[in-house]
Amino acid sequence: MVSNTLDMELDDLVATLKRVRETCGEDSEYLKLRAPLPDDWPI
């Protein structure tokens, strides 16, 4: 699991990913990388 690899609690990882979405959500590279993920994925 990603949170284990990064030595983070799952809630902290999800919070970090949500912050990335808030700050980079309109960035074309972010949108390109995010496109294949399910809509309910936290980022």
FIKOLZA-1660 file (N, C-alpha, C; in steps of 0.1 Angstrom, whole numbers, plus 5000, padded with zeros to 4 digits):
% residues 43
   i   px   py   pz ch aa at
   1 5008 4988 5000  A  M  N
   1 5000 5000 5000  A  M CA
   1 5009 5012 5000  A  M  C
   2 5004 5023 4993  A  V  N
   2 5012 5035 4992  A  V CA
   2 5015 5041 5005  A  V  C
   3 5005 5042 5014  A  S  N
   3 5008 5048 5027  A  S CA
   3 5018 5041 5035  A  S  C
   4 5019 5028 5034  A  N  N
   4 5030 5020 5041  A  N CA
   4 5043 5023 5035  A  N  C
   5 5044 5024 5022  A  T  N
   5 5057 5026 5015  A  T CA
   5 5062 5040 5019  A  T  C
   6 5053 5050 5020  A  L  N
   6 5057 5063 5024  A  L CA
   6 5058 5065 5039  A  L  C
   7 5055 5055 5046  A  D  N
   7 5055 5056 5061  A  D CA
   7 5045 5067 5066  A  D  C
   8 5033 5066 5060  A  M  N
   8 5023 5076 5064  A  M CA
   8 5010 5069 5068  A  M  C
   9 5002 5075 5077  A  E  N
   9 4989 5070 5080  A  E CA
   9 4980 5072 5068  A  E  C
  10 4971 5063 5065  A  L  N
  10 4962 5064 5054  A  L CA
  10 4955 5077 5053  A  L  C
  11 4949 5081 5065  A  D  N
  11 4942 5094 5065  A  D CA
  11 4951 5106 5061  A  D  C
  12 4964 5105 5065  A  D  N
  12 4973 5116 5062  A  D CA
  12 4976 5116 5047  A  D  C
  13 4977 5104 5041  A  L  N
  13 4980 5103 5027  A  L CA
  13 4968 5108 5019  A  L  C
  14 4956 5104 5023  A  V  N
  14 4944 5109 5016  A  V CA
  14 4942 5124 5017  A  V  C
  15 4945 5130 5029  A  A  N
  15 4945 5144 5030  A  A CA
  15 4955 5151 5021  A  A  C
  16 4967 5146 5020  A  T  N
  16 4977 5151 5011  A  T CA
  16 4973 5151 4997  A  T  C
  17 4967 5140 4993  A  L  N
  17 4962 5139 4979  A  L CA
  17 4951 5148 4976  A  L  C
  18 4942 5151 4986  A  K  N
  18 4932 5160 4984  A  K CA
  18 4937 5174 4983  A  K  C
  19 4948 5178 4991  A  R  N
  19 4954 5191 4989  A  R CA
  19 4960 5193 4976  A  R  C
  20 4966 5182 4970  A  V  N
  20 4972 5183 4957  A  V CA
  20 4961 5186 4947  A  V  C
  21 4950 5179 4948  A  R  N
  21 4939 5181 4939  A  R CA
  21 4934 5196 4940  A  R  C
  22 4933 5201 4952  A  E  N
  22 4928 5215 4954  A  E CA
  22 4938 5225 4948  A  E  C
  23 4951 5223 4949  A  T  N
  23 4961 5232 4944  A  T CA
  23 4965 5230 4929  A  T  C
  24 4963 5218 4924  A  C  N
  24 4967 5215 4910  A  C CA
  24 4956 5210 4901  A  C  C
  25 4944 5210 4906  A  G  N
  25 4932 5205 4900  A  G CA
  25 4930 5210 4885  A  G  C
  26 4934 5221 4882  A  E  N
  26 4932 5227 4869  A  E CA
  26 4945 5226 4860  A  E  C
  27 4955 5221 4865  A  D  N
  27 4968 5219 4858  A  D CA
  27 4966 5208 4847  A  D  C
  28 4971 5211 4835  A  S  N
  28 4969 5201 4824  A  S CA
  28 4976 5188 4826  A  S  C
  29 4988 5189 4832  A  E  N
  29 4995 5176 4835  A  E CA
  29 4988 5168 4845  A  E  C
  30 4983 5175 4856  A  Y  N
  30 4976 5168 4866  A  Y CA
  30 4963 5161 4860  A  Y  C
  31 4956 5168 4852  A  L  N
  31 4944 5163 4846  A  L CA
  31 4947 5151 4837  A  L  C
  32 4958 5152 4830  A  K  N
  32 4962 5141 4821  A  K CA
  32 4966 5128 4829  A  K  C
  33 4973 5130 4840  A  L  N
  33 4977 5119 4848  A  L CA
  33 4965 5113 4856  A  L  C
  34 4955 5122 4859  A  R  N
  34 4944 5117 4867  A  R CA
  34 4933 5111 4859  A  R  C
  35 4933 5114 4846  A  A  N
  35 4922 5109 4837  A  A CA
  35 4919 5094 4838  A  A  C
  36 4929 5085 4839  A  P  N
  36 4926 5071 4839  A  P CA
  36 4921 5066 4853  A  P  C
  37 4921 5074 4863  A  L  N
  37 4917 5070 4876  A  L CA
  37 4902 5071 4878  A  L  C
  38 4896 5062 4886  A  P  N
  38 4881 5063 4888  A  P CA
  38 4877 5077 4894  A  P  C
  39 4865 5081 4892  A  D  N
  39 4860 5094 4896  A  D CA
  39 4860 5095 4912  A  D  C
  40 4858 5084 4919  A  D  N
  40 4858 5084 4933  A  D CA
  40 4872 5083 4940  A  D  C
  41 4882 5082 4932  A  W  N
  41 4896 5082 4937  A  W CA
  41 4899 5095 4944  A  W  C
  42 4905 5095 4956  A  P  N
  42 4906 5107 4964  A  P CA
  42 4914 5118 4958  A  P  C
  43 4921 5116 4947  A  I  N
  43 4928 5127 4941  A  I CA
  43 4921 5131 4928  A  I  C
% end
